[in-house]
Amino acid sequence: MNGFLILDKPEGLTSAQCVYKLRSKLGIKKIGHCGTLDPLATGLLPVCIGEATKFSNFASDLDKVYEVGIEFGIETDTGDITGNIVSKTDFPGLRDDFSQFLSDLEGIQDQIPPMYSAIKINGNPLYYWARKGVYLHRVPRKVNIQKIELIDRSDKAVILQISCSKGTYIRSLVEKLGRNLNSTATVISLRRLKVGEMRLNYKSCSLEDSYQSLIDKVLPCDAMLSNLDKVKIRLEDVKKVRNGLSIDYNAHLENKGLVRIYTEKKLFLGIGELSDKKLQPKRLLSKN
């Protein structure tokens, strides 16, 4: 079995625990996930199976859309409601110019990964060191907050929809919003709605689905790669590409770089890189 599942991840489980449960239910060892969700978070978790694991990094690199619930006036050590409250501040309510504060958060910016994250330093994830009370230097990362929309609001809480690049830590962004408002803020709910062009409501599955239901919802290996241009190669070039050789490719494409490779009969072969009228295979499916 090869392909992707669009899992609607439940709250309270790690992404790795979700993979373990699917591995057990499907009886398949070669399963992974694309883009970790915290235990608090729910929503779209792409799961790659078999040959699709070859493209997990490409799927993880896609832009994301989240719906996040925020409570103002409190701060926790983890940046979300599952942590210990470390401070409380008065919050008089949302300002009339609140939308401007959201706009100010948009754009390309440096973001320091939170200590409660899965990034590894000295062989262990940051949350391992945080739980030991050790706080390490973290190198800022470039992220792009493309759009923030206000979905709902109350006196001390809001629901936002955030479109962002890979590597964005929503908890850090929420804490920054709290500081900008001269207060504090923490995440109380987080749901991922979209990864690349894949939406949660498209053939999503749950951990409670039956074996057959899961099988029926497996998407093809190129399902998470629609952001890449598509190229078709001639039958005589297929063998060369499968042997790892570059081929001449003179068809015009606006964007050079990574592309999806198909045969003339629309069979997906894998990912290649197009440059200087040459197509170089990068990551290919095994030949059946």
C-alpha positions, 0 to 999 in steps of 0.5 A: 500500500502506497499513498497519503491519508489525511488524518483528522488528528484528535486532541491529546495524542502526539503525532507519533502516537497517531502513526503508531495506532495507524501502523497497528490497525493497517498492519503496515510498518512503513508509515510516517507523518508530515509536519508535527502537531502538538498533543493539544492540536487537532486537524489535518495531519498528512500521513504517508504510507509505503512509497509515499514516505519518500515525499514526506519532506516535500509535504512538510515544507508546504504552507499551513492554515490554522484556526487558533483560540486565544485567551488574553491575560494569562501566560503559561510556560508552554505557550498553551493552556496545557502548561503551568500558568506563570503570570496573569495580567489585567486585560481590559478587553479588545481595543477598537484598533485590534485588527491593526495589531493583527495586520502588524503581525503579518509578513516575513519575520524572525521567530525564535522557536519556543523551548517547548518544541521538538527541535533537537539540540545536543541530541534531545528535543527542546522540550526535554531540556525545558522540563529539566529547567534548562533553557538553551539558546535558539537560532531565530528562523525566518517565517512568513505570516501571510494572513491573519483573520478574526473569526470570533471574539469575546471580552478576553478571547478570540478565534483567529485563522492564520495562514503561514509558512512552514516552521511557524510556531503559532504559540510564539506568534500568540505570545507576541500578540499578547505583548504587543497589546501590553498584556499576555496571551496563550493558545487554548485551542489549535486546529490545522485546516489546510496543508498546501492545497490539501484541505481537512474536509477532503477525504479525511479519516479518523483513528476510529475508522475501520480498516476498509474505510482507511484503505478506501481513503488512501490518496495517491503518492502525488496527492500532496505535491500539487504545488509542483509543476507537472512534466511528462516525459517520453517512453524512451526517457523513462528508463533513463530517469528511473536509472537516475540519469538526467535527460533533455527537457526543452518544454517551456515552464515558467518556474524552474526547480522541483517538478512532478514527473509523469509518463505520457500515460500519466503514470507518476514517477516521482520528483525531479529538478528542472534547470538549463533544459535538463531534467534531473531525477531527485526522488522516485517511486520504486519500479513496480 
